């Protein structure tokens, strides 16, 4: 394990590397996607600390190894929050570099956008050991290739991020949740779609099959949340409404997938919302349980970590015209199956060209994003 103390030391390690490197912060996502075959591990954990925070400008910069918990605590102290509501599914030790590198977004993604949408700038070290800086402190500052968005979600396969600048927003004064009970998945998705299509600015839309509940979240000022929750409940034919504290606890559990039963493997499937119920039905016979988020368009699944079950999840995703990600599984399974859908030839060729420009020696996280 190599843990450089400065950006310059990290660049020197990369320049001197004679073999592939596993790039990580604290390694919280090492059980995700394909195992990396590398001679040594390069960690950004020592590159920690918030380097810029301008609450009035709604912008923060932090070194890549800064714990997500530290960032969220600082924002909370100033009445602000991360817009994409990143999940804590990967534990409290995950870093901002890992969150950005995996493009981790929570329930608010349907309203506020993905993590990628809020990254304003990055400092990084490319595969040649050069320190480069892209973007800045405002959204409209890009000409040509938008590198901050490009490296967001690249899982360390293009470059090693050393510092990230991102946009933040004020924390909502109140949160309310409209709860519809006794619904099957198909009826729930219809209700979630109606809520998302309403004028009430829904910021969370989930379905919990075990409880047969559809959930719609509204966040804003107290008086506005109260009015909009009542109006939405009336529009949907009557429903109970949860207050701020209960709502925050509930959506924190949804964000962190606490609703899933224990399982040896975890999958994330993205599909058209109307296809979500069909995916749940298709995998139930294999001992797989799950729930719907993003109005039905995001399906979280938990079940046995074996090849038969994985192939059933992949088949269900394909039938729904969706895609899958193997989010957590033993290394033996992740080495043997398609951890994400294969790329089209055109997309694969484009990715190789981009990768060659950033990492000409191919030393960063080899195989991590390879389907099979």
C-alpha positions as CSV (number, residue, x, y, z in Angstrom):
1,X,0.0,0.0,0.0
2,X,1.4,3.4,-1.1
3,X,-0.1,6.4,0.6
4,X,1.5,9.6,-0.7
5,X,1.3,12.6,1.7
6,X,1.2,15.2,-1.0
7,X,0.0,15.6,-4.6
8,X,3.6,15.9,-5.8
9,X,4.5,12.6,-4.1
10,X,1.5,11.0,-5.7
11,X,2.6,12.2,-9.2
12,X,6.1,10.9,-8.6
13,X,4.7,7.4,-7.7
14,X,2.7,7.4,-10.9
15,X,5.7,8.4,-13.0
16,X,7.8,5.7,-11.4
17,X,5.2,3.0,-11.7
18,X,6.4,0.0,-13.6
19,X,3.2,-2.1,-13.3
20,X,-0.5,-1.5,-12.9
21,X,-1.9,0.2,-9.8
22,X,-5.1,-0.3,-7.8
23,X,-6.3,3.3,-7.2
24,X,-8.5,3.8,-4.1
25,X,-9.2,6.1,-1.2
26,X,-10.1,3.8,1.8
27,X,-11.0,0.9,-0.4
28,X,-14.7,0.9,0.5
29,X,-15.8,0.1,-3.1
30,X,-13.2,-2.7,-3.8
31,X,-16.1,-5.3,-3.8
32,X,-17.8,-3.4,-6.6
33,X,-17.6,-4.4,-10.3
34,X,-14.6,-6.4,-11.6
35,X,-11.6,-7.1,-9.4
36,X,-8.6,-5.0,-10.3
37,X,-5.5,-6.9,-11.2
38,X,-2.6,-4.7,-10.1
39,X,0.8,-5.1,-8.6
40,X,0.4,-2.4,-5.9
41,X,-2.2,-0.2,-4.3
42,X,-2.1,3.6,-4.5
43,X,-4.3,5.3,-1.9
44,X,-5.3,8.9,-1.8
45,X,-6.4,8.6,1.9
46,X,-3.6,10.9,3.1
47,X,-4.7,13.7,0.8
48,X,-7.4,14.8,3.1
49,X,-9.0,18.1,4.1
50,X,-11.4,20.8,2.9
51,X,-9.3,23.3,1.0
52,X,-12.1,25.9,0.2
53,X,-15.6,26.5,1.5
54,X,-17.5,29.5,0.5
55,X,-21.1,29.1,1.9
56,X,-22.3,32.3,0.3
57,X,-21.1,31.1,-3.1
58,X,-22.4,27.5,-2.5
59,X,-19.1,25.9,-3.4
60,X,-16.7,23.6,-1.7
61,X,-13.3,22.1,-2.6
62,X,-11.8,19.1,-0.8
63,X,-8.9,16.8,-1.3
64,X,-9.8,13.4,-2.7
65,X,-9.1,11.5,0.5
66,X,-11.4,13.6,2.6
67,X,-14.1,11.5,4.3
68,X,-17.6,12.1,3.1
69,X,-18.7,12.2,6.8
70,X,-16.4,15.2,7.4
71,X,-17.8,17.1,4.4
72,X,-21.4,16.4,5.3
73,X,-20.8,17.5,9.0
74,X,-19.2,20.8,7.8
75,X,-22.0,21.5,5.5
76,X,-24.6,20.7,8.1
77,X,-23.0,23.1,10.5
78,X,-23.7,25.8,8.0
79,X,-27.2,24.7,7.1
80,X,-26.2,23.3,3.7
81,X,-26.0,19.9,2.0
82,X,-24.7,17.9,-0.9
83,X,-27.2,18.1,-3.7
84,X,-26.9,14.5,-5.0
85,X,-27.5,13.0,-1.5
86,X,-24.7,10.3,-1.9
87,X,-25.5,7.0,-0.3
88,X,-23.6,5.7,2.8
89,X,-24.1,2.1,1.5
90,X,-20.3,1.8,1.3
91,X,-19.7,2.8,4.9
92,X,-18.6,5.8,6.8
93,X,-15.0,5.6,5.6
94,X,-15.7,6.4,2.0
95,X,-14.0,9.5,0.7
96,X,-15.2,12.3,-1.6
97,X,-12.9,11.0,-4.3
98,X,-14.6,7.6,-4.1
99,X,-18.1,9.2,-4.2
100,X,-17.2,11.3,-7.3
101,X,-15.2,8.4,-8.9
102,X,-18.2,6.2,-8.7
103,X,-20.8,8.9,-9.4
104,X,-22.8,8.0,-6.3
105,X,-26.2,9.6,-6.1
106,X,-29.1,9.1,-3.8
107,X,-32.9,9.5,-3.9
108,X,-32.7,13.2,-4.7
109,X,-31.2,12.4,-8.1
110,X,-34.6,12.6,-9.7
111,X,-35.0,16.2,-8.7
112,X,-31.5,17.6,-8.1
113,X,-29.4,15.7,-10.6
114,X,-26.5,13.2,-10.2
115,X,-23.2,13.8,-8.5
116,X,-21.7,14.3,-12.0
117,X,-24.0,17.4,-12.5
118,X,-22.5,19.2,-9.5
119,X,-18.7,18.7,-10.0
120,X,-17.3,22.0,-11.0
121,X,-13.6,21.3,-11.1
122,X,-10.9,18.6,-10.5
123,X,-7.2,18.4,-9.9
124,X,-5.8,15.1,-11.1
125,X,-2.7,13.2,-12.0
126,X,-2.8,11.5,-15.3
127,X,-1.1,8.2,-16.3
128,X,2.1,10.1,-17.3
129,X,2.4,11.5,-13.8
130,X,1.4,15.0,-14.8
131,X,-0.6,17.2,-12.4
132,X,-3.5,18.8,-14.3
133,X,-6.3,21.2,-13.2
134,X,-9.7,21.4,-14.9
135,X,-12.8,23.5,-14.3
136,X,-13.2,26.0,-11.5
137,X,-15.8,27.4,-9.1
138,X,-18.7,28.1,-11.5
139,X,-20.8,25.9,-13.8
140,X,-20.3,27.7,-17.1
141,X,-16.5,27.6,-17.3
142,X,-15.9,24.8,-19.7
143,X,-14.7,24.9,-23.3
144,X,-14.1,21.7,-25.2
145,X,-14.0,18.5,-23.2
146,X,-15.7,18.7,-19.8
147,X,-13.0,16.7,-17.9
148,X,-14.6,17.1,-14.4
149,X,-17.8,15.3,-15.7
150,X,-15.7,12.8,-17.7
151,X,-13.7,11.6,-14.7
152,X,-16.8,11.5,-12.5
153,X,-17.9,7.9,-12.7
154,X,-14.7,6.7,-14.2
155,X,-13.8,4.5,-11.2
156,X,-10.1,5.7,-11.2
157,X,-9.5,4.2,-14.7
158,X,-8.6,7.6,-16.3
159,X,-6.7,9.5,-13.7
160,X,-6.1,9.9,-9.9
161,X,-8.2,12.8,-8.6
162,X,-6.4,14.7,-5.9
163,X,-8.9,17.6,-5.3
164,X,-12.6,18.1,-6.2
165,X,-14.6,21.3,-6.3
166,X,-18.4,20.9,-6.2
167,X,-21.6,22.9,-5.8
168,X,-23.7,22.6,-2.6
169,X,-27.1,24.0,-1.7
170,X,-29.0,25.1,1.5
171,X,-30.4,22.4,3.6
172,X,-34.2,22.2,3.5
173,X,-36.0,23.6,6.6
174,X,-38.6,20.8,6.6
175,X,-39.2,17.4,5.0
176,X,-42.5,15.6,4.5
177,X,-43.4,12.2,3.0
178,X,-46.7,11.2,1.5
179,X,-47.3,7.5,2.2
180,X,-49.7,5.3,0.1
181,X,-50.3,2.0,1.7
182,X,-51.5,-1.4,0.3
183,X,-50.2,-1.0,-3.3
184,X,-48.6,-3.6,-5.5
185,X,-45.6,-2.6,-7.6
186,X,-47.5,-1.7,-10.7
187,X,-50.0,0.5,-8.9
188,X,-47.2,2.0,-6.8
189,X,-45.2,3.1,-10.0
190,X,-48.4,4.7,-11.4
191,X,-48.8,6.7,-8.1
192,X,-45.1,7.6,-8.1
193,X,-45.3,8.8,-11.7
194,X,-48.4,10.9,-10.8
195,X,-46.5,12.5,-7.9
196,X,-43.5,13.2,-10.0
197,X,-45.7,14.7,-12.7
198,X,-47.4,17.0,-10.2
199,X,-46.5,20.6,-9.6
200,X,-45.3,19.9,-6.1
201,X,-41.6,19.3,-6.7
202,X,-41.2,15.8,-5.4
203,X,-37.5,15.1,-4.3
204,X,-37.9,11.4,-3.6
205,X,-40.1,8.6,-5.0
206,X,-39.7,5.1,-3.8
207,X,-41.6,1.8,-3.4
208,X,-41.1,-0.7,-0.6
209,X,-42.5,-4.1,-1.7
210,X,-42.3,-5.7,1.8
211,X,-44.4,-2.9,3.3
212,X,-46.5,-2.4,0.1
213,X,-45.9,1.4,0.4
214,X,-45.3,4.1,-2.2
215,X,-43.4,7.1,-0.8
216,X,-43.2,10.6,-2.1
217,X,-40.9,13.2,-0.5
218,X,-41.2,17.0,-0.5
219,X,-38.5,19.3,0.9
220,X,-38.6,23.0,1.4
221,X,-39.8,25.6,3.9
222,X,-42.2,24.3,6.7
223,X,-45.3,26.1,5.4
224,X,-44.6,25.1,1.8
225,X,-43.9,21.4,2.7
226,X,-47.1,21.2,4.7
227,X,-49.3,22.7,2.0
228,X,-47.8,20.6,-0.8
229,X,-47.9,17.3,1.1
230,X,-51.6,17.9,1.9
231,X,-52.4,18.8,-1.7
232,X,-50.5,15.8,-3.1
233,X,-52.1,13.4,-0.7
234,X,-55.5,14.8,-1.8
235,X,-54.6,14.4,-5.5
236,X,-53.6,10.8,-5.0
237,X,-56.8,9.9,-3.2
238,X,-55.9,10.2,0.4
239,X,-52.7,9.1,2.2
240,X,-50.9,9.6,5.5
241,X,-48.2,12.2,5.8
242,X,-44.9,11.9,7.8
243,X,-43.3,14.8,9.4
244,X,-39.7,16.0,9.2
245,X,-37.9,13.8,11.7
246,X,-39.6,10.6,10.6
247,X,-39.2,11.4,7.0
248,X,-35.5,12.1,7.3
249,X,-34.9,8.8,9.1
250,X,-36.9,7.0,6.4
251,X,-35.2,8.5,3.4
252,X,-31.8,8.0,5.1
253,X,-32.6,4.3,5.2
254,X,-33.7,4.3,1.6
255,X,-30.5,6.2,0.6
256,X,-28.4,3.6,2.3
257,X,-30.4,0.6,1.1
258,X,-31.3,-0.4,4.7
259,X,-34.6,-1.7,3.3
260,X,-32.8,-4.6,1.7
261,X,-32.7,-8.0,3.4
262,X,-29.2,-9.3,4.0
263,X,-27.7,-10.9,0.9
264,X,-24.3,-12.0,-0.4
265,X,-24.6,-10.0,-3.6
266,X,-26.1,-6.5,-4.4
267,X,-27.2,-5.3,-7.8
268,X,-28.3,-1.9,-9.1
269,X,-30.6,-2.0,-12.2
270,X,-31.6,1.1,-14.2
271,X,-34.6,0.7,-16.4
272,X,-37.7,2.6,-17.6
273,X,-39.9,3.1,-14.5
274,X,-42.8,1.1,-15.9
275,X,-40.4,-1.9,-16.2
276,X,-39.4,-1.9,-12.5
277,X,-42.3,-4.1,-11.3
278,X,-41.4,-6.7,-14.0
279,X,-37.8,-6.8,-12.8
280,X,-38.9,-7.5,-9.2
281,X,-41.2,-10.3,-10.4
282,X,-38.6,-11.9,-12.7
283,X,-36.0,-12.3,-10.0
284,X,-38.2,-13.2,-7.0
285,X,-38.0,-16.9,-7.9
286,X,-34.2,-16.9,-7.4
287,X,-34.4,-15.6,-3.8
288,X,-33.7,-12.0,-4.8
289,X,-35.5,-9.2,-3.0
290,X,-35.4,-5.5,-3.7
291,X,-37.1,-2.1,-3.8
292,X,-37.7,0.7,-6.3
293,X,-36.3,4.2,-6.2
294,X,-36.2,7.1,-8.6
295,X,-39.9,6.6,-9.4
296,X,-39.3,3.0,-10.3
297,X,-36.4,3.6,-12.6
298,X,-33.8,2.4,-10.1
299,X,-34.1,-1.1,-8.8
300,X,-31.9,-2.2,-5.9
301,X,-31.7,-6.0,-5.5
302,X,-30.1,-8.3,-2.9
303,X,-29.7,-12.1,-3.1
304,X,-27.4,-15.1,-3.4
305,X,-24.0,-14.6,-4.8
306,X,-24.0,-17.3,-7.5
307,X,-23.8,-17.3,-11.2
308,X,-27.3,-18.6,-11.8
309,X,-28.8,-15.7,-9.8
310,X,-26.6,-13.1,-11.4
311,X,-27.6,-14.3,-14.9
312,X,-31.2,-14.1,-13.9
313,X,-30.7,-10.4,-12.8
314,X,-28.9,-9.7,-16.1
315,X,-31.7,-11.3,-18.1
316,X,-34.4,-9.3,-16.2
317,X,-32.5,-6.1,-16.9
318,X,-32.1,-6.9,-20.6
319,X,-35.8,-7.8,-20.9
320,X,-36.6,-4.4,-19.3
321,X,-34.3,-2.6,-21.7
322,X,-32.2,-1.6,-18.8
323,X,-28.7,-2.0,-17.5
324,X,-27.2,-3.6,-14.4
325,X,-24.2,-3.0,-12.1
326,X,-22.9,-5.6,-9.7
327,X,-22.4,-3.4,-6.7
328,X,-21.2,-6.0,-4.2
329,X,-20.2,-9.6,-4.5
330,X,-17.3,-12.0,-3.6
331,X,-14.3,-11.7,-5.9
332,X,-14.8,-15.2,-7.4
333,X,-18.2,-14.2,-8.8
334,X,-17.1,-10.7,-10.0
335,X,-14.2,-12.3,-11.8
336,X,-16.4,-14.8,-13.7
337,X,-19.5,-12.8,-14.8
338,X,-20.5,-9.7,-16.7
339,X,-20.5,-7.1,-13.9
340,X,-22.1,-4.5,-16.2
341,X,-23.5,-4.7,-19.7
342,X,-21.0,-5.0,-22.6
343,X,-20.3,-1.8,-24.5
344,X,-21.3,-1.4,-28.2
345,X,-18.3,-1.5,-30.5
346,X,-18.5,2.2,-31.2
347,X,-18.7,3.2,-27.5
348,X,-15.8,0.8,-26.7
349,X,-13.6,2.4,-29.4
350,X,-14.4,5.8,-28.1
351,X,-13.6,4.8,-24.5
352,X,-10.3,3.3,-25.6
353,X,-9.3,6.6,-27.3
354,X,-10.2,8.6,-24.2
355,X,-8.4,6.2,-22.0
356,X,-5.3,6.3,-24.2
357,X,-5.2,10.1,-23.9
358,X,-5.4,10.1,-20.1
359,X,-3.6,6.8,-19.2
360,X,-1.4,5.8,-22.2
361,X,0.3,3.0,-20.2
362,X,-3.0,1.5,-19.0
363,X,-1.8,1.4,-15.3
364,X,-4.9,2.8,-13.6
365,X,-7.5,0.2,-12.2
366,X,-7.1,-2.2,-15.1
367,X,-10.2,-4.3,-15.8
368,X,-12.4,-2.4,-13.3
369,X,-15.0,-1.4,-16.0
370,X,-14.6,-4.4,-18.2
371,X,-17.9,-6.3,-18.6
372,X,-16.4,-9.8,-18.7
